[in-house]
Amino acid sequence: VQLVESGGGLVQAGGSLRLSCAASGSTFAMGWYRQGPGKQREWVAHIGSSGTTYYADSVKGRFTISRDNAENTMYLQMDSLSPDDAAVYYCFADFYEDWGVQARSWGQGTQVTVSS
């Protein structure tokens, strides 16, 4: 499964952005990690195939993850952005390979810049 991300960019503090992650095939869990400058990659959120969502405390109440299973696409709506949210955001998707083994694909990353 290949993943293509889009939607990053520059936004002022307090603004919003929506990231998209399109998968080339069926997946079950999908989600996002981010890596800010000088920081370790951190988990942001993920969503199961049935729509159950999980969020890091740092984004809970501000970010909303969703997915369109018919389009194999996941979204991350980011509101009330702060400079602390500036990072490269990476989507991931878990899927089953032909022989039933679970695998994970990663997107190429999309830059989110938040100006204060």
Beta strands, then each sheet from edge to edge (+ up, - down):
strand 1: 3-6
strand 2: 9-12
strand 3: 17-23
strand 4: 30-35
strand 5: 42-47
strand 6: 53-55
strand 7: 63-68
strand 8: 73-78
strand 9: 87-96
strand 10: 102-106
strand 11: 110-115
sheet 1: 1+ 3- 8+ 7-
sheet 2: 2+ 11+ 9- 4+ 5- 6+
sheet 3: 2+ 11+ 9- 10+
end
